[in-house]
Amino acid sequence: MKLYCATSNPGKLREFRLALDEHIDLAPVPGLPEIAPPAETGRTFEANAIEKAVYYSQFCDGPVFADDSGLEVDALEGAPGVYSARYAGPEATDEQNNGLLLARMRGFANRAARFVCVVAVADRGSLLGTFRGEVEGTLAEEPRGNGGFGYDPLFYYPPFACTFGEAPLEEKMRVSHRSRALAQLRSRLQCCGSRPIRLAGSCGGECKQTPA
């Protein structure tokens, strides 16, 4: 099955390929660097993922998935949230975003946080479904580890006793927010087989799906 993804982020592409079935032919949207991106004006991960998937599906001859993901910190009332990638500004680096987050967390004892990912799938301008994954953790006092990307060096996952930046990629992908959302998408693709992908929960009894 051919499936397009609406990202050129090498970290995300690597994780997408690890999380999806080897029989799924995953490819970036054709000509993605030359396509003007959508505005991403949504106030939720779901809204932004849907906006991107529907928009980019107009440029493809098959289904497209897009994700919107980020970090929610309880002490900051859910920030950086949908602004995670541009927390310190539109062109901010991972290091700048991490630095601003640590600065704003000074004095807070509650360091509970979660990664959230929503994957939306669309085909030729029509939404087919959304899939959501989350993973709970806490914020480290300083970046730890050189692996991953984004806020991974700050995200401490107690079951691993280390940050996502310190964890091997294969281990991280067993539990990450992105892998959990993609596992639901993978199950739906396997369930539908050669039939058209349907909205989540609408297989009409044809699917024998195991919850992710």
N, C-alpha and C positions, 0 to 999 in steps of 0.2 A: 504494500500500500504506500502511495506517495503522500507525504504530508509536509507542508511548508511551515516554516517558523519565521515569525516576524521579529528577528533580532540578528544583529551582527556582533553582539557581545561575545567574545571568545570563551569567557568563563561560563556563560549561560549555555552556549552551544555545546560545550564539553559535557555539562551536566545533563542537558536534554538527551544527548546521544547515549549516555550511560543509563538514563532512567527509562527510555522507551525500548520497545521490543526490537531486536536485531533485524526482524523482517520488515520493519517500518523504514521506508526510504525517506529519511529526513533531509530537507534541503532548505536553505534560506530563501526568502521571497526573491524571485528573479529581479535583478537590478535594484535591490534594496537601497544601496548607498545613494542612488540617484532619485529616489522617491522622497518627496517632501513629507516629513513625519506629521501625524495628526497632532492636534493641540494638547491632548491629554488633560482635559479640563475637569475630569471626574473627581469627586471627593472621596471615592472609595476605590479599593483595589479592583473590585468587580467592574465598576463603571469604566475605568481606564483600560482594563484588559479587553472588555467588550468593544470599546471604541477602536482599539488598535486592531483586533482581529477582523472586525467588520470592514474597516477601512482598507487594510492590506489585502483582504480576500478579493477585492476588485481587480487586483493586478495578477491573479493566479488562475490556473485552470483546474484547481482542486482545493481541498480543504486547507485552511491556514489556522495555526494556533498562535496566540500571543499571550504573554504573561505580564502581570503587574505584581510586583513584590516589594517588600520592604520590611523595616523593623518598627515595631510598636513598643514603646517604653512606658510602663505604667506611671512612673513618677512625672513624666512629661505629657500626661494625658493622651497617650497614643502617638506622640511625635517620635521620630520624624514621619512615620506613616507613609502616605502616598508621595511625600516629598523626599523620601530617603536618598534617591540618587542625586538630588540637587539641593540637599539640606544646607550646604554652605555656599550655594550659588549655582547658576545654570551650568557653569563649566567646572564645577568643583571636582577635585580628585578624591579618591577613597580616603587618602590620608587627611585631607581637609575636612571631609564629612565626619570622620572619626574624631578628629581633634575638637570640632565644634560640639559634638555630642558629649564628649568627656567633660568639656568646659561647662556645659549646661547641667551636667549631673553632679557637679561639686556640691557637697553638703547633703545629698540625698542618701538615706540609708536603704531605701527600697530600690533595688536595682533589677527588679523583675522585668523581663522583656520577652518578646516572641517575634519570630520571623513568620511572615504571612506571604503566601503566594496564591494568586488566582490565575488559572489558565482558562482562556476563552477560545472556542473553536467556531470558525465561520466559513461559509462557502459561498462565493459569488455574491457577497453583500448581505447574506442572511446568517444570523446567529444560530448555531447548532447546540451549544451547551457551554456550561462553565463548571470548573472543578477547583476546589479550594483545599489548601493544605497549610497547617500551622505546626510550629515546634516551639516549645517553651524553654526558656533558659534565663540567665542573668547576665548583666554587663560586668565585664572584668574592669579592673581599675586602670589598666593600660593595655595597648595592643599586644597580643601574644600569638606568635606563629606567622609564617610567611605564605601559608596555603590559602586557597580560596580567593575571595574578592569581596569588595564592599565592606560590610561590617563584620565579616567572619572573624577577624582577629580580636574583636571585642566581645563576641557572643560566646559565653561560657555555657557549656552543656553538661550539667551535673552527671548524667550517666556515663559520659566519656571522661570526666574529670579533667577536661581541657577545653579550649576554645575550638570553634570550627576552623580557625586559622591554623591550629596545631594538629587537627585530626586528618588522617589520610582521606583523600577524596572518596574512596570507595566506602569508608566507614561513614563519612558525613552523608553520603547519598542514601544510606540505609534509613536515615531518620529525618532528613531535611524537609523543610516546608515545600521546596520545589519538587523533590522526589515524591512526596505524598500527594501533591496535586497531579503530577504526571502519572502516578500509579493508577489514579482513577481514570485518567484519559486513556492510558494503555488498556485497562480493563474494558473500557467502552469500545475501543477500536477492535480488540480481540473478540468482543461480544458480537459486534456488528459484522465482522468478517467482510465479505464482498458486498453486503448490503450498505446502503447509504447510512452515514453516521446520523443517529437520532439524538434528540434532546435527552439529557440525563433523566432516567426514570420513566422513559416512554417507549421501551422496547416491546411493550405489549405481550410480555411473557415469553418472547422468543429467546431472551438472553438468560443464561444460567450464570449470572455474575456473582463473584465473591466480593463483598465489600472490602475496600482497601484499608 
